[in-house]
Amino acid sequence: MGTFFERMTLRALGLHFQLGHLVRVSCCNPEQACDNDFVSIDTNGIHSVAVNFCDCETVQPHAIQLLRSHWYPATTTDPKLAATFCVLDHFQMYTFKLKGFTFEYYHALACLTNNTGVKTPKHSGCGHSPSGVHATKEGELAVLCLDCPHSGKNLLPNWREALLTDDTENFARYLYSLFLGIDGNFWMCWQDKSSEAADPSLSKGWAYFMEESKYKNMNYFFFQSMQHAGDVSVLIILYNIAYYWSKHLWQCMKELPVYIKFLVPKFHLLAHIGLCQTKYLFNFHKAPKHGWANINPVATSMREMGPGNRHDMLDDHFSNWNWKKVCALGTTLQQKLKEEEAIPKRDQHMLDLAEFEKAIPPANLNKWRHSVENWEADDSKPNPFEVKASTITAVSVWLELAQSNAADLKQGVDISLHPNMSPSNLIVIGIELEGLQYGTFEGKLGPHATDTQHGHLQQHTNALQCWIKQWAKVQILYMPLMSKLRVEVGDSTSSEDQQDVSTLQLCKALNQLCQQLWLKSHLVTFKKEWITGQCANTRPQGLIKAIQAKVDAATEQYHTAHVGLKFLAVPLAKLEWEEEFPVLRQEDIRCMMEGLESISKISKGRRLLSTPWIWKTSHGVQSKETRGEDSDKLHDVMCIEWCKARAHAGQWKEVELLQEEMRHTLAFLIWHADWWIGKAGQRPDVSISEAEGLLAYV
């Protein structure tokens, strides 16, 4: 009696195909295929076969012999691959109706050839259970992730002791942590068709769906999943609304002895405020979006299904997707470790950090290290990644000017010459009108603009001219000698107000410039890493051009405001502003770390030497008492930059996590093999032939 089944090819069983003659007619001089290796593609799979060509007196070219046998050769010279006419007809109908790709069709045939593992009940060992399939528990048919931690299956015996070791960075938490991704798929919306009673599910919640009567909300899904998570001590939860969802979740988790960290995937992070971006940043690329990309193509066909049929079909697709991931897990982990150069990049980041720290005074370095370690241990502590200064806004300047006017009125000083517009309002509105002019020049339309676009631009220009004329009438009341005011002190109140508002304009331009540069950098990186093909690149390229236009507008606004503030500073004898707002050159208009690849060859690690000044300024928010203290500002910027460099070096500790996941995978497979061996003798009540089949399947 055998102990296992072994897949055999037709060639290994001794089957030979004789070409060039009628059926049951042998050839007196047969010739083997090139290298005695031939592959045939048919509707039931891809087969390795032995083919003999005719080489007797009726010999024909090999390609002709294959065509006469209804096999289409891949080449005309020494063919080693052929597709049957039947599979070609089948593929033609497939492309006519489904518009599918040849690559997908070929892999479907490959799965028909060998599709081991996707028959869920058999793969989960239900057929070996003495109680039969009906004893299957909820979620038992789900395909498990091999590299996730499973206590008693792939974790070391002393893994709990590693969590208690004196590790300042506490990286052992992440080595034995369970990453749980939560996300909703709105493509998979289901129309209310039929009912559970009329269309029940065959799996009864055995795989990825719970029974319909148990559906509640996200909290219920989470805790229900945690029941199947086993012995978990560290939990990393990824959710695009983790900030809101986690607020009240702690009250429900008091009885759960687990260290929990809430994070937001990078794809959704930019939609959150700055505080959330630094608190919930997640650099490891694990997210459930890849699974949704696989299931979305079937969303349309599943909308009309009944609940039971829909659940069973989704279970089938999820099992197939997870099984393919499990089969490719070894290759995937190896690619991440070697082909993506994880180890050399890790060493380079750590070297950069060491070189960077050489340029920092030891006292400051110890202070920063203590601060960031305290924040990592308790995120309620001050966040060292956050910019200490708050950005000045138009509303705050307007409020300050209004309060100044109110103080003058309280003292009986009223210099307003217009009932509805004070001197400060005149200046603020004037600068706003100046900003509107940036969007009304003809060059923005491009060389191929339509008449409709030209008409809209002309209407906008006419309306703007009317607003400027109305504003100019009020301006004459306050500035009757405008040419004289440009060279003399004139009305000091109006000049000081205009200087404050010009400072606001510089701050707004710098803030807008930095935001758009960061956004452009993110889009360019995303486009390089994730988008391929001309069609898919069209929309991102348009977005990048639109952002570049905003960068150019902010640059022009800064130049204009800089010239105006330089003109006002001379009569007011206030020249310190040039230290805070230098001349903006073209080489300064780039992201903080952009272009460091070539610079690092000359000065490795000294990142601040090449950081543009626009990232080192507080954008005009310092008080008059602290203005000019460049060392404090630079220390704050260096602290943030050092924290980022440290985070980059620490992120590459993912190499250790990757190696631990490799060990998890191998240990799980060893445990699973022993688990299957233990299943072999659990059915003593079956016949000898059935027992032989159960043993062979193990």
C-alpha positions as CSV (number, residue, x, y, z in Angstrom):
1,M,0.0,0.0,0.0
2,G,1.3,3.4,-0.9
3,T,1.8,6.3,1.5
4,F,1.1,9.3,-0.7
5,F,-0.1,10.4,-4.1
6,E,2.4,11.7,-6.6
7,R,1.6,13.8,-9.7
8,M,2.8,12.2,-12.9
9,T,3.0,13.6,-16.4
10,L,1.8,11.7,-19.5
11,R,5.4,11.5,-20.7
12,A,6.5,9.9,-17.4
13,L,3.8,7.3,-17.8
14,G,5.3,6.3,-21.2
15,L,2.8,8.0,-23.6
16,H,4.3,8.9,-27.0
17,F,2.6,10.9,-29.8
18,Q,3.5,9.7,-33.3
19,L,3.1,12.5,-35.9
20,G,3.1,12.3,-39.7
21,H,1.0,9.0,-40.0
22,L,-2.5,7.8,-39.5
23,V,-3.8,6.6,-36.1
24,R,-2.4,3.2,-35.2
25,V,0.2,3.4,-38.0
26,S,3.8,3.3,-36.7
27,C,6.7,5.1,-38.4
28,C,9.7,3.1,-39.5
29,N,12.1,6.0,-38.7
30,P,10.7,8.1,-35.9
31,E,12.6,11.3,-34.8
32,Q,12.3,12.7,-31.3
33,A,11.5,16.4,-30.7
34,C,14.3,18.8,-30.1
35,D,16.1,17.8,-26.9
36,N,13.4,15.3,-26.3
37,D,11.4,18.0,-24.7
38,F,7.9,19.1,-25.9
39,V,5.0,21.0,-24.1
40,S,1.4,20.8,-25.3
41,I,-1.2,23.4,-24.2
42,D,-4.8,22.2,-24.2
43,T,-8.1,23.4,-22.5
44,N,-7.5,21.1,-19.6
45,G,-4.0,22.3,-18.8
46,I,-0.3,22.4,-19.8
47,H,1.3,19.0,-20.4
48,S,4.8,17.7,-20.9
49,V,4.6,15.0,-23.6
50,A,6.9,12.8,-25.7
51,V,6.5,13.6,-29.4
52,N,8.0,11.6,-32.3
53,F,8.1,13.2,-35.7
54,C,8.1,11.2,-38.9
55,D,11.5,10.9,-40.7
56,C,10.7,8.2,-43.2
57,E,10.1,8.5,-47.0
58,T,6.8,10.5,-46.4
59,V,8.6,13.1,-44.2
60,Q,7.1,16.6,-44.0
61,P,8.5,19.6,-42.1
62,H,7.9,19.4,-38.3
63,A,5.5,22.4,-38.4
64,I,3.4,20.8,-41.1
65,Q,3.2,17.5,-39.2
66,L,2.0,19.4,-36.1
67,L,-0.6,21.4,-38.0
68,R,-2.0,18.3,-39.6
69,S,-2.5,16.9,-36.1
70,H,-4.4,20.1,-35.1
71,W,-1.5,21.4,-33.0
72,Y,-0.3,25.0,-33.7
73,P,3.5,25.2,-33.2
74,A,5.1,28.2,-31.4
75,T,8.0,28.2,-34.0
76,T,8.5,26.8,-37.4
77,T,12.1,25.6,-36.7
78,D,12.6,22.8,-34.2
79,P,9.3,23.4,-32.3
80,K,9.2,22.5,-28.6
81,L,5.8,24.1,-27.8
82,A,2.4,23.8,-29.4
83,A,-1.2,24.7,-28.7
84,T,-4.1,22.6,-29.8
85,F,-6.7,24.1,-32.1
86,C,-9.3,23.5,-29.4
87,V,-7.6,25.8,-26.9
88,L,-7.1,28.4,-29.6
89,D,-10.8,28.4,-30.3
90,H,-11.5,28.6,-26.6
91,F,-9.1,31.5,-26.2
92,Q,-10.7,33.3,-29.1
93,M,-14.2,33.1,-27.5
94,Y,-12.6,34.2,-24.2
95,T,-11.1,37.4,-25.8
96,F,-14.4,38.1,-27.7
97,K,-16.6,37.9,-24.6
98,L,-14.3,38.9,-21.6
99,K,-11.7,41.0,-23.4
100,G,-9.1,39.2,-21.2
101,F,-5.3,39.1,-21.5
102,T,-3.2,36.2,-22.8
103,F,-1.1,36.3,-19.6
104,E,-4.2,35.8,-17.4
105,Y,-5.5,33.0,-19.7
106,Y,-2.2,31.2,-19.6
107,H,-2.1,31.3,-15.8
108,A,-5.6,30.0,-15.7
109,L,-4.5,27.0,-17.7
110,A,-1.5,26.6,-15.4
111,C,-3.9,26.4,-12.4
112,L,-5.9,23.8,-14.2
113,T,-2.7,21.8,-14.5
114,N,-1.8,22.0,-10.8
115,N,-4.1,23.8,-8.5
116,T,-3.2,22.1,-5.2
117,G,-4.6,23.8,-2.1
118,V,-7.6,25.8,-3.1
119,K,-10.2,23.1,-2.2
120,T,-10.8,24.6,1.2
121,P,-12.5,21.8,3.2
122,K,-9.9,19.2,2.1
123,H,-7.0,21.6,2.6
124,S,-8.1,22.4,6.1
125,G,-8.3,18.8,7.1
126,C,-12.0,18.6,7.6
127,G,-12.2,15.2,5.8
128,H,-9.9,13.7,8.4
129,S,-12.0,14.8,11.4
130,P,-14.0,11.9,13.0
131,S,-17.0,14.3,13.3
132,G,-16.9,15.1,9.6
133,V,-17.3,18.4,7.8
134,H,-20.3,19.6,10.0
135,A,-17.9,19.8,13.0
136,T,-16.0,22.7,11.3
137,K,-15.8,25.7,13.5
138,E,-16.3,29.4,12.6
139,G,-13.3,30.7,10.6
140,E,-11.5,27.3,10.5
141,L,-11.4,27.2,6.7
142,A,-9.6,30.5,6.4
143,V,-6.0,30.3,5.0
144,L,-3.6,31.4,7.7
145,C,-0.7,33.8,7.2
146,L,2.5,31.8,7.7
147,D,4.7,34.7,8.7
148,C,2.3,36.2,11.3
149,P,3.1,35.2,14.9
150,H,1.1,32.1,16.1
151,S,1.9,31.0,19.6
152,G,2.7,27.3,19.8
153,K,3.2,27.1,16.0
154,N,6.0,29.4,14.9
155,L,7.2,31.4,17.9
156,L,10.3,30.6,19.9
157,P,9.6,29.0,23.4
158,N,11.2,32.1,25.1
159,W,9.5,34.8,23.0
160,R,7.7,36.3,26.1
161,E,11.1,36.7,27.9
162,A,12.4,38.7,24.9
163,L,9.6,41.3,25.5
164,L,10.8,41.8,29.1
165,T,14.5,42.5,28.1
166,D,16.0,45.9,28.7
167,D,15.7,47.2,25.2
168,T,15.5,51.0,25.0
169,E,13.9,51.0,21.6
170,N,11.8,48.0,22.6
171,F,12.1,46.5,19.1
172,A,11.2,43.1,20.3
173,R,7.6,44.3,20.4
174,Y,7.6,44.5,16.6
175,L,9.4,41.2,16.1
176,Y,6.5,39.4,17.8
177,S,3.7,41.8,16.9
178,L,0.5,41.0,15.0
179,F,-0.2,43.5,12.2
180,L,-3.9,43.9,11.7
181,G,-5.2,45.9,8.8
182,I,-8.8,47.3,8.8
183,D,-10.4,48.8,5.8
184,G,-13.7,49.1,4.0
185,N,-14.3,48.4,0.3
186,F,-17.0,50.6,-1.2
187,W,-16.7,48.9,-4.5
188,M,-18.2,45.7,-3.0
189,C,-21.5,47.4,-2.1
190,W,-24.3,44.8,-2.3
191,Q,-27.9,45.4,-3.4
192,D,-30.5,44.0,-1.1
193,K,-31.4,40.9,-3.0
194,S,-33.1,37.8,-1.7
195,S,-32.5,36.8,2.0
196,E,-30.4,34.4,4.0
197,A,-33.4,32.1,4.3
198,A,-34.0,31.9,0.6
199,D,-30.3,31.8,-0.4
200,P,-28.3,30.4,2.6
201,S,-24.5,30.1,2.6
202,L,-23.0,26.7,2.3
203,S,-20.0,27.5,4.4
204,K,-22.0,28.9,7.4
205,G,-19.2,31.3,8.4
206,W,-16.5,28.7,8.2
207,A,-14.1,30.9,6.3
208,Y,-14.0,34.7,6.0
209,F,-17.7,35.7,6.7
210,M,-19.7,35.4,9.8
211,E,-23.4,34.4,9.7
212,E,-25.7,37.2,8.6
213,S,-27.5,37.5,11.9
214,K,-24.2,38.4,13.7
215,Y,-23.3,41.4,11.6
216,K,-22.8,44.5,13.8
217,N,-20.2,47.2,13.4
218,M,-16.4,47.6,13.1
219,N,-15.9,47.1,16.8
220,Y,-17.7,43.8,16.6
221,F,-15.6,42.7,13.6
222,F,-12.4,43.6,15.4
223,F,-13.1,41.8,18.6
224,Q,-14.5,38.8,16.8
225,S,-11.3,38.5,14.8
226,M,-9.2,38.9,18.0
227,Q,-10.9,35.7,19.3
228,H,-9.1,33.8,16.5
229,A,-5.8,35.6,16.9
230,G,-4.6,33.3,19.7
231,D,-2.0,34.4,22.2
232,V,-1.1,37.9,21.1
233,S,0.9,40.4,23.3
234,V,1.6,43.1,20.8
235,L,-1.0,44.4,18.3
236,I,-0.3,46.9,15.5
237,I,-3.6,48.2,14.0
238,L,-3.7,50.0,10.6
239,Y,-6.8,51.9,9.9
240,N,-7.3,55.1,7.8
241,I,-9.5,56.6,10.6
242,A,-7.5,55.2,13.5
243,Y,-7.5,58.6,15.3
244,Y,-11.3,58.7,15.6
245,W,-11.9,54.9,15.9
246,S,-9.4,54.4,18.7
247,K,-10.8,57.1,21.0
248,H,-13.5,55.0,22.7
249,L,-12.0,51.6,21.9
250,W,-9.8,51.7,24.9
251,Q,-12.8,51.4,27.2
252,C,-13.7,48.1,25.6
253,M,-10.1,46.8,25.7
254,K,-9.4,47.1,29.5
255,E,-9.7,43.3,29.9
256,L,-7.3,42.6,26.9
257,P,-3.7,42.2,28.1
258,V,-2.2,43.5,24.8
259,Y,0.1,46.4,23.9
260,I,-1.7,48.2,21.1
261,K,-0.4,50.7,18.6
262,F,-2.7,52.5,16.2
263,L,-1.3,53.7,12.8
264,V,-2.6,55.1,9.5
265,P,-1.3,53.7,6.2
266,K,0.7,56.1,4.1
267,F,-1.9,56.2,1.4
268,H,-4.4,58.0,3.7
269,L,-2.0,59.9,5.9
270,L,-1.8,63.1,3.9
271,A,-5.5,63.6,4.3
272,H,-5.0,64.1,8.1
273,I,-3.7,67.1,10.0
274,G,0.0,67.5,10.8
275,L,-0.5,66.1,14.4
276,C,-2.0,62.9,13.1
277,Q,0.7,62.6,10.4
278,T,3.5,62.5,12.9
279,K,1.6,60.4,15.5
280,Y,0.2,57.7,13.3
281,L,2.9,57.5,10.6
282,F,3.5,53.9,9.4
283,N,6.5,53.3,7.2
284,F,6.3,49.5,6.8
285,H,4.4,48.8,3.5
286,K,1.7,46.5,4.8
287,A,-1.9,47.5,3.9
288,P,-5.1,45.7,2.8
289,K,-5.3,47.7,-0.5
290,H,-3.6,44.9,-2.5
291,G,-6.4,42.4,-1.6
292,W,-9.1,44.9,-2.7
293,A,-7.3,45.4,-6.0
294,N,-7.7,41.7,-6.6
295,I,-11.4,41.4,-5.7
296,N,-12.7,44.6,-7.2
297,P,-13.1,43.2,-10.8
298,V,-15.8,40.9,-9.6
299,A,-17.7,43.6,-7.7
300,T,-20.2,44.3,-10.4
301,S,-21.3,40.7,-10.9
302,M,-21.7,40.2,-7.1
303,R,-24.1,43.1,-6.6
304,E,-27.0,41.1,-7.9
305,M,-26.3,37.9,-6.0
306,G,-28.2,36.6,-3.0
307,P,-26.4,36.8,0.3
308,G,-25.4,33.1,0.5
309,N,-24.1,32.8,-3.0
310,R,-22.2,36.1,-2.6
311,H,-20.5,35.0,0.6
312,D,-19.5,31.6,-0.8
313,M,-18.1,33.2,-3.9
314,L,-16.2,35.8,-1.9
315,D,-14.8,33.1,0.4
316,D,-13.7,31.3,-2.7
317,H,-11.9,34.3,-4.1
318,F,-10.3,35.3,-0.8
319,S,-9.1,31.7,-0.3
320,N,-7.5,31.6,-3.7
321,W,-5.8,35.0,-3.2
322,N,-4.5,34.0,0.2
323,W,-3.3,30.7,-1.1
324,K,-1.4,32.3,-3.9
325,K,0.3,34.6,-1.4
326,V,1.2,31.6,0.7
327,C,2.7,29.8,-2.2
328,A,4.8,32.8,-3.3
329,L,5.8,33.8,0.3
330,G,9.3,32.4,0.0
331,T,10.0,34.2,-3.2
332,T,8.4,37.4,-1.9
333,L,10.5,37.5,1.3
334,Q,13.7,36.7,-0.5
335,Q,13.0,39.5,-3.0
336,K,12.4,42.0,-0.2
337,L,15.7,40.9,1.5
338,K,18.0,40.6,-1.4
339,E,16.7,42.0,-4.7
340,E,15.5,45.2,-3.1
341,E,18.9,45.6,-1.4
342,A,17.4,45.9,2.0
343,I,20.6,45.1,3.9
344,P,22.9,47.5,1.9
345,K,20.4,50.3,2.2
346,R,20.0,49.6,6.0
347,D,23.8,49.9,6.4
348,Q,23.9,53.1,4.4
349,H,21.2,54.7,6.5
350,M,22.9,53.8,9.7
351,L,26.2,55.2,8.3
352,D,24.5,58.4,7.3
353,L,23.1,58.8,10.8
354,A,26.5,58.2,12.4
355,E,28.1,60.8,10.2
356,F,25.2,63.3,10.9
357,E,25.6,62.9,14.6
358,K,29.3,63.8,14.4
359,A,28.3,67.3,13.4
360,I,25.9,67.7,16.5
361,P,27.1,68.9,19.9
362,P,27.0,66.0,22.4
363,A,24.8,67.9,24.9
364,N,22.2,68.6,22.2
365,L,22.4,65.0,20.9
366,N,21.8,63.5,24.3
367,K,18.9,65.9,24.9
368,W,17.2,65.0,21.6
369,R,17.8,61.3,22.1
370,H,16.2,61.4,25.5
371,S,13.2,63.4,24.2
372,V,12.5,61.1,21.2
373,E,12.9,57.9,23.4
374,N,10.4,59.3,25.9
375,W,8.0,60.1,23.1
376,E,8.4,56.6,21.7
377,A,7.7,55.0,25.1
378,D,4.7,57.3,25.8
379,D,3.2,59.2,22.8
380,S,1.4,61.6,25.2
381,K,4.9,63.3,25.8
382,P,5.9,66.2,23.5
383,N,6.4,65.1,20.0
384,P,10.0,66.0,18.8
385,F,9.0,65.7,15.1
386,E,6.5,68.6,15.4
387,V,7.5,72.1,14.4
388,K,7.5,74.2,17.5
389,A,6.3,77.5,15.9
390,S,2.8,78.0,14.6
391,T,2.3,79.5,11.1
392,I,1.1,83.0,10.8
393,T,-2.2,83.3,8.9
394,A,-4.2,86.1,7.2
395,V,-6.9,85.8,9.9
396,S,-4.4,86.4,12.7
397,V,-2.9,89.5,11.0
398,W,-6.4,90.9,10.3
399,L,-7.2,90.3,14.0
400,E,-4.1,92.1,15.1
401,L,-4.8,95.1,12.9
402,A,-8.4,95.2,14.0
403,Q,-7.3,95.2,17.7
404,S,-4.8,98.0,17.0
405,N,-7.6,100.1,15.4
406,A,-9.8,99.3,18.4
407,A,-7.1,100.5,20.8
408,D,-6.7,103.7,18.9
409,L,-10.5,104.3,18.9
410,K,-10.6,103.6,22.6
411,Q,-8.0,106.4,23.1
412,G,-10.0,108.7,21.0
413,V,-7.7,108.5,17.9
414,D,-9.6,108.0,14.7
415,I,-7.6,108.4,11.5
416,S,-10.2,106.7,9.2
417,L,-11.2,108.8,6.2
418,H,-13.8,106.3,4.9
419,P,-16.8,105.0,6.9
420,N,-16.4,101.4,5.7
421,M,-12.6,101.0,5.3
422,S,-9.8,101.7,7.8
423,P,-6.2,102.2,6.7
424,S,-5.3,98.6,7.7
425,N,-8.2,97.2,5.7
426,L,-7.2,99.2,2.7
427,I,-3.8,97.6,2.7
428,V,-5.1,94.0,3.3
429,I,-7.6,94.3,0.5
430,G,-5.0,95.8,-1.8
431,I,-2.7,92.9,-1.3
432,E,-5.5,90.4,-1.9
433,L,-6.3,92.2,-5.2
434,E,-2.6,91.9,-6.0
435,G,-2.8,88.1,-5.4
436,L,-5.8,87.8,-7.7
437,Q,-3.8,89.3,-10.5
438,Y,-1.5,86.3,-10.5
439,G,-4.2,84.2,-12.0
440,T,-5.3,86.6,-14.7
441,F,-2.5,86.8,-17.2
442,E,-2.8,85.4,-20.7
443,G,0.1,83.0,-20.6
444,K,-1.6,80.6,-18.2
445,L,-4.1,79.6,-20.9
446,G,-1.5,78.0,-23.1
447,P,-1.0,78.3,-26.9
448,H,-4.2,76.2,-27.7
449,A,-6.8,77.9,-25.5
450,T,-10.4,78.1,-26.8
451,D,-12.5,81.2,-27.3
452,T,-14.6,80.2,-24.3
453,Q,-11.4,80.2,-22.1
454,H,-10.3,83.5,-23.4
455,G,-13.8,84.9,-22.8
456,H,-13.8,83.7,-19.1
457,L,-10.4,85.2,-18.6
458,Q,-11.5,88.5,-20.1
459,Q,-14.6,88.6,-17.9
460,H,-12.4,87.9,-14.8
461,T,-10.0,90.6,-15.8
462,N,-12.8,93.2,-16.3
463,A,-14.3,92.4,-12.9
464,L,-10.9,92.7,-11.3
465,Q,-10.2,96.1,-12.9
466,C,-13.6,97.3,-11.5
467,W,-12.6,96.2,-8.0
468,I,-9.2,97.9,-8.3
469,K,-10.8,101.2,-9.5
470,Q,-13.1,101.1,-6.5
471,W,-10.2,100.4,-4.2
472,A,-8.1,103.2,-5.8
473,K,-10.9,105.7,-5.0
474,V,-10.5,104.9,-1.3
475,Q,-6.7,104.8,-1.6
476,I,-6.7,108.5,-2.7
477,L,-8.3,109.5,0.6
478,Y,-5.4,107.9,2.6
479,M,-2.5,108.4,0.1
480,P,-3.0,111.7,-1.8
481,L,0.7,112.0,-2.4
482,M,1.5,108.4,-3.4
483,S,4.7,109.2,-5.2
484,K,6.0,111.1,-2.2
485,L,5.1,108.3,0.2
486,R,7.3,105.9,-1.7
487,V,10.5,107.9,-0.8
488,E,9.5,109.4,2.5
489,V,8.2,108.1,5.8
490,G,4.8,109.7,5.3
491,D,2.0,108.2,7.4
492,S,3.9,105.9,9.7
493,T,0.8,104.1,10.8
494,S,-0.1,103.0,7.2
495,S,3.5,102.1,6.4
496,E,3.8,99.9,9.5
497,D,0.5,98.3,8.7
498,Q,1.6,97.7,5.2
499,Q,4.9,96.2,6.4
500,D,3.0,93.8,8.6
501,V,0.8,92.7,5.8
502,S,3.7,92.4,3.4
503,T,5.3,90.1,6.0
504,L,2.1,88.1,6.0
505,Q,2.4,87.8,2.3
506,L,5.9,86.5,2.5
507,C,4.8,83.9,5.2
508,K,1.9,82.8,3.1
509,A,4.0,82.4,0.0
510,L,6.7,80.4,1.9
511,N,4.1,78.1,3.5
512,Q,2.3,77.5,0.2
513,L,5.7,76.9,-1.4
514,C,6.7,74.3,1.2
515,Q,3.4,72.5,1.1
516,Q,3.3,72.2,-2.6
517,L,6.9,71.0,-2.8
518,W,6.1,68.3,-0.3
519,L,3.0,67.3,-2.2
520,K,4.9,67.3,-5.5
521,S,7.7,65.2,-4.0
522,H,5.1,62.6,-2.7
523,L,3.4,62.4,-6.0
524,V,6.6,62.0,-8.0
525,T,7.8,59.2,-5.6
526,F,4.4,57.5,-5.8
527,K,4.4,57.7,-9.6
528,K,7.8,56.2,-9.9
529,E,7.2,53.3,-7.6
530,W,3.6,52.3,-8.4
531,I,2.4,53.6,-11.8
532,T,3.5,52.2,-15.1
533,G,2.2,52.6,-18.6
534,Q,1.3,55.6,-20.7
535,C,-2.5,55.6,-19.8
536,A,-1.9,55.3,-16.1
537,N,0.7,58.1,-16.1
538,T,-1.5,60.7,-17.8
539,R,-3.5,61.8,-14.7
540,P,-0.6,61.9,-12.2
541,Q,1.5,63.9,-14.8
542,G,-1.4,66.4,-15.0
543,L,-1.6,66.7,-11.2
544,I,2.2,67.3,-11.0
545,K,2.0,70.0,-13.6
546,A,-0.9,71.7,-11.7
547,I,1.2,71.6,-8.4
548,Q,4.2,73.0,-10.2
549,A,2.0,75.9,-11.4
550,K,1.2,76.6,-7.7
551,V,4.9,76.4,-6.8
552,D,5.6,79.0,-9.5
553,A,2.8,81.2,-8.3
554,A,4.0,81.1,-4.7
555,T,7.5,81.9,-5.9
556,E,6.3,84.9,-7.8
557,Q,4.3,86.1,-4.9
558,Y,7.3,85.8,-2.6
559,H,9.5,87.8,-5.0
560,T,6.8,90.6,-5.3
561,A,6.3,90.8,-1.5
562,H,10.1,90.8,-1.0
563,V,10.5,93.8,-3.2
564,G,7.7,95.6,-1.5
565,L,9.0,94.9,2.0
566,K,12.5,96.0,1.0
567,F,11.0,99.3,-0.1
568,L,9.1,99.8,3.1
569,A,11.9,98.8,5.4
570,V,14.2,101.7,4.5
571,P,12.0,104.6,5.7
572,L,10.9,102.6,8.8
573,A,14.6,101.7,9.6
574,K,13.7,98.0,10.1
575,L,16.3,96.0,8.3
576,E,16.4,92.8,10.4
577,W,13.7,91.2,8.3
578,E,16.3,90.3,5.6
579,E,17.8,87.8,7.9
580,E,14.5,86.0,8.2
581,F,13.4,86.4,4.6
582,P,16.4,86.1,2.3
583,V,16.3,86.4,-1.4
584,L,14.6,83.3,-2.9
585,R,16.9,81.7,-5.5
586,Q,16.1,78.9,-7.9
587,E,18.4,76.5,-6.1
588,D,16.4,77.0,-2.9
589,I,13.1,75.9,-4.5
590,R,13.3,72.2,-3.8
591,C,12.3,69.7,-1.2
592,M,14.3,69.2,2.0
593,M,16.1,66.0,0.9
594,E,15.9,66.5,-2.9
595,G,19.1,66.2,-4.8
596,L,21.1,64.6,-1.9
597,E,22.1,61.6,-4.0
598,S,24.9,63.6,-5.7
599,I,25.7,65.8,-2.7
600,S,26.1,62.8,-0.4
601,K,29.1,61.6,-2.4
602,I,31.0,64.6,-1.3
603,S,29.6,65.0,2.2
604,K,27.9,61.9,3.4
605,G,25.4,62.3,6.2
606,R,25.7,66.1,6.6
607,R,22.2,66.6,5.5
608,L,21.7,70.2,6.8
609,L,24.5,71.5,4.7
610,S,22.4,71.0,1.6
611,T,19.0,71.7,3.1
612,P,17.5,74.9,1.5
613,W,16.9,77.8,3.9
614,I,13.1,77.7,3.3
615,W,13.0,74.6,5.5
616,K,15.0,76.3,8.3
617,T,13.0,79.4,8.8
618,S,10.0,79.9,11.2
619,H,8.2,81.8,8.4
620,G,8.0,85.1,10.3
621,V,6.3,83.8,13.5
622,Q,9.0,84.7,16.0
623,S,8.3,87.5,18.4
624,K,10.4,90.6,18.4
625,E,12.3,89.5,21.5
626,T,13.4,86.2,20.0
627,R,13.8,87.3,16.4
628,G,17.4,87.0,15.2
629,E,18.2,84.1,17.5
630,D,19.2,81.9,14.6
631,S,20.9,79.3,16.7
632,D,17.7,78.4,18.5
633,K,15.9,78.1,15.2
634,L,18.6,76.1,13.6
635,H,18.7,73.8,16.7
636,D,15.0,73.1,16.3
637,V,15.4,72.3,12.6
638,M,18.4,70.1,13.3
639,C,16.5,68.3,16.0
640,I,13.6,67.5,13.6
641,E,16.1,66.5,10.9
642,W,18.0,64.3,13.3
643,C,14.8,62.6,14.4
644,K,14.0,61.9,10.8
645,A,17.4,60.6,10.0
646,R,17.2,58.4,13.2
647,A,13.7,57.2,12.0
648,H,15.1,56.3,8.6
649,A,17.9,54.3,10.2
650,G,15.4,52.7,12.6
651,Q,13.0,51.9,9.8
652,W,15.6,49.6,8.2
653,K,15.4,47.4,11.3
654,E,12.6,46.0,9.2
655,V,15.4,43.8,8.0
656,E,15.4,42.1,11.4
657,L,11.6,41.8,11.2
658,L,11.9,40.4,7.7
659,Q,14.3,37.7,8.9
660,E,12.1,36.9,11.8
661,E,9.1,36.5,9.4
662,M,11.2,34.1,7.4
663,R,11.8,32.0,10.5
664,H,8.1,32.2,11.3
665,T,7.3,30.8,7.9
666,L,9.6,27.9,8.1
667,A,8.6,27.1,11.7
668,F,4.9,27.2,10.7
669,L,5.4,24.8,7.8
670,I,7.2,22.3,10.1
671,W,4.4,22.6,12.6
672,H,1.8,22.2,9.9
673,A,3.5,19.0,8.6
674,D,3.4,17.5,12.0
675,W,-0.3,18.5,12.3
676,W,-1.1,16.7,9.1
677,I,0.7,13.6,10.2
678,G,-1.4,13.6,13.4
679,K,-4.5,13.7,11.2
680,A,-3.7,10.4,9.5
681,G,-5.1,8.0,12.0
682,Q,-8.2,10.0,13.2
683,R,-10.7,8.0,11.2
684,P,-10.6,4.4,12.4
685,D,-14.2,3.8,11.2
686,V,-13.6,4.0,7.5
687,S,-12.8,1.2,5.0
688,I,-9.3,0.2,4.0
689,S,-9.5,2.0,0.6
690,E,-10.8,5.2,2.3
691,A,-8.1,4.9,4.9
692,E,-5.5,4.6,2.1
693,G,-6.8,7.7,0.5
694,L,-6.8,9.7,3.8
695,L,-3.2,8.6,4.5
696,A,-2.1,9.4,0.9
697,Y,-3.6,12.9,1.1
698,V,-1.6,13.6,4.3
